[in-house]
């Protein structure tokens, strides 16, 4: 056992299930007969559509105008004709204003797309505005606009930027393949972020189950003394922001606080590569790598998918579904969102599409809590899920809040480990909603 | 393509189950059962079977009568049945394990809400009931000499210790070739089971180590051979299998340490200064009722926060 591996307290060891895709090179997916581009693919204010029905759009053309600073523009991923602008089903479950485009197959690129220069000649503000204009958001799943993260308020001193290459979710290998195939872009993106913020120190954290990626990245940074590779223990949720910061810097982000409160900015490796692409080619964020996996898909693989391509089109390019499919998830199996309709688009946070057979997706019967305390042992934020859940079942949200329900990071470790199969996280999630709603009412 | 399952994450769950945990406990108790049969004869097995049957039947009948789902498949009643038998001397009449099991399952477990909701260890509550109701049948005076087919009254090591008489050797104590309840005499067999539970992650080290450690330390302070106080009586069984009972012991890491130390202190003080030769069962029962308080005051400090009491 390697005792030098960095990690956090708690956590679980679910089966990795990465072998089906981790050795296969990323392939380009084709867009379908229509692409659906939602105006909300980021944390913050939704965009306003800039096009209307009948308009011709090109690849990289801005079609959604951000509303305010905490927002990110949306671009067309194809060239073609806008067939409708209106609410469409979004993988998060609700209907969201979307631009639907019928691609013409030419993929004509917008005239404005041109290389932006080199990070050493660009000023910090230039880099930030390229990132902002390119609609780059946190591709790990948080989809927080990256330019906002890179603009900490006055008085917050940042001394480290961490790239998150943990990819601790089972099944997902998109970040792994990216680090293998384009390590120089990952490092380039990190260097751009360092320059944009004036921060001296960069870290790249990777779980030790990705030895080949670790080697590639190590080679890429050997001439960058200010960037350090940190090998992390393979444990879920190693990639959770606060747990990652703790593992690498031993700093504890205060409850309710942000990474910048301890002088750190965390970004996903995919985000870094998107920044590199935006600077090198001028192409905004119009595609991402998606892991398509699970026992219900014929040919699991990683695809580079144009945003807006429907799940159905993506799955069909992986040989389609096999057997009795019981569940389709956007993201990983621990934190992903179950879908009920496959006509939803791949969006900026779609790190994976998991197709699970009915057998592996079936929900077990729950038993009584036997107070084994395993949920307490695995909780990365030291909560007592069994107790909070009990209060919630008694409709006692006040006590649930007193026991720090709002600190829950929704990693799902408690539900995973529970021998009685109790929906611990699920109940806490309900409580968080109720507590937040009550707070709003009081204000 | 229809009828997709839609549920809130996580979408994968571990293979853990209540049944598997209970099965692990049963497996862990098997070496002690074998030791009991070797040292006390086949009657040890008969008592155990009767006790398990009574426990399972009681639970099933009560659940049926109250129109609740019958959950004997979770094997928790089997564990209780075995532990009740392990707390009886081999000489007891067969109605005693029945009385103990019915009492434990009905009045200690079922009426408080079943699995996970009892506030006292059912097996120890049964032992306490039987000890106060039929002290003569439960006392060491009629406990059998292990390996002897004739029932000969002989004192347990702790009774001998209390009376200041000649003690059996450490080797016999460790192997279990001494007088005592069915499941408590062989420290070796219990340790094998305990290590199995530790390796399987069913129990953790906190309560057993602090319990046994504090008994050894306090005994040594008061001039009793610590090895002797660890190996004699019900300490191994109690520390490994009863003080670690999920439902009735603290769930917090710090609480589990307090549980162990509390049990150790009370056990040793009863043994040294109390009226009974053995204090393991009462110490655990006492700490059982303290458990909600212990849990309340030992909540782990949340990540990134200051400790607060709820």
Boltz contact constraints between the chains, C-beta under 6 A:
constraints:
  - contact:
      token1: [A, 252]
      token2: [B, 304]
      max_distance: 6.0
  - contact:
      token1: [A, 253]
      token2: [B, 304]
      max_distance: 6.0
  - contact:
      token1: [A, 254]
      token2: [B, 304]
      max_distance: 6.0
  - contact:
      token1: [A, 255]
      token2: [B, 304]
      max_distance: 6.0
  - contact:
      token1: [A, 255]
      token2: [B, 305]
      max_distance: 6.0
  - contact:
      token1: [A, 326]
      token2: [B, 5]
      max_distance: 6.0
  - contact:
      token1: [A, 327]
      token2: [B, 5]
      max_distance: 6.0
  - contact:
      token1: [A, 328]
      token2: [B, 4]
      max_distance: 6.0
  - contact:
      token1: [A, 329]
      token2: [B, 11]
      max_distance: 6.0
  - contact:
      token1: [A, 333]
      token2: [B, 11]
      max_distance: 6.0
  - contact:
      token1: [A, 333]
      token2: [B, 12]
      max_distance: 6.0
  - contact:
      token1: [A, 334]
      token2: [B, 10]
      max_distance: 6.0
  - contact:
      token1: [A, 335]
      token2: [B, 9]
      max_distance: 6.0
  - contact:
      token1: [A, 336]
      token2: [B, 9]
      max_distance: 6.0
  - contact:
      token1: [A, 338]
      token2: [B, 6]
      max_distance: 6.0
  - contact:
      token1: [A, 338]
      token2: [B, 7]
      max_distance: 6.0
  - contact:
      token1: [A, 340]
      token2: [B, 4]
      max_distance: 6.0
  - contact:
      token1: [A, 340]
      token2: [B, 6]
      max_distance: 6.0
  - contact:
      token1: [A, 361]
      token2: [B, 5]
      max_distance: 6.0
  - contact:
      token1: [A, 367]
      token2: [B, 18]
      max_distance: 6.0
  - contact:
      token1: [A, 368]
      token2: [B, 115]
      max_distance: 6.0
  - contact:
      token1: [A, 368]
      token2: [B, 116]
      max_distance: 6.0
  - contact:
      token1: [A, 369]
      token2: [B, 116]
      max_distance: 6.0
  - contact:
      token1: [A, 370]
      token2: [B, 18]
      max_distance: 6.0
  - contact:
      token1: [A, 370]
      token2: [B, 116]
      max_distance: 6.0
  - contact:
      token1: [A, 370]
      token2: [B, 246]
      max_distance: 6.0
  - contact:
      token1: [A, 371]
      token2: [B, 116]
      max_distance: 6.0
  - contact:
      token1: [A, 371]
      token2: [B, 246]
      max_distance: 6.0
  - contact:
      token1: [A, 371]
      token2: [B, 247]
      max_distance: 6.0
  - contact:
      token1: [A, 371]
      token2: [B, 251]
      max_distance: 6.0
  - contact:
      token1: [A, 372]
      token2: [B, 246]
      max_distance: 6.0
  - contact:
      token1: [A, 373]
      token2: [B, 251]
      max_distance: 6.0
  - contact:
      token1: [A, 376]
      token2: [B, 251]
      max_distance: 6.0
  - contact:
      token1: [A, 381]
      token2: [B, 302]
      max_distance: 6.0
  - contact:
      token1: [A, 381]
      token2: [B, 303]
      max_distance: 6.0
  - contact:
      token1: [A, 382]
      token2: [B, 300]
      max_distance: 6.0
  - contact:
      token1: [A, 382]
      token2: [B, 302]
      max_distance: 6.0
  - contact:
      token1: [A, 382]
      token2: [B, 303]
      max_distance: 6.0
  - contact:
      token1: [A, 402]
      token2: [B, 310]
      max_distance: 6.0
  - contact:
      token1: [A, 403]
      token2: [B, 310]
      max_distance: 6.0
  - contact:
      token1: [A, 404]
      token2: [B, 302]
      max_distance: 6.0
  - contact:
      token1: [A, 407]
      token2: [B, 302]
      max_distance: 6.0
  - contact:
      token1: [A, 412]
      token2: [B, 9]
      max_distance: 6.0
  - contact:
      token1: [A, 412]
      token2: [B, 10]
      max_distance: 6.0
  - contact:
      token1: [A, 415]
      token2: [B, 10]
      max_distance: 6.0
  - contact:
      token1: [A, 416]
      token2: [B, 10]
      max_distance: 6.0
  - contact:
      token1: [A, 416]
      token2: [B, 13]
      max_distance: 6.0
  - contact:
      token1: [A, 416]
      token2: [B, 14]
      max_distance: 6.0
  - contact:
      token1: [A, 417]
      token2: [B, 14]
      max_distance: 6.0
  - contact:
      token1: [A, 419]
      token2: [B, 16]
      max_distance: 6.0
  - contact:
      token1: [A, 419]
      token2: [B, 17]
      max_distance: 6.0
  - contact:
      token1: [A, 419]
      token2: [B, 18]
      max_distance: 6.0
  - contact:
      token1: [A, 419]
      token2: [B, 21]
      max_distance: 6.0
  - contact:
      token1: [A, 420]
      token2: [B, 18]
      max_distance: 6.0
  - contact:
      token1: [A, 426]
      token2: [B, 8]
      max_distance: 6.0
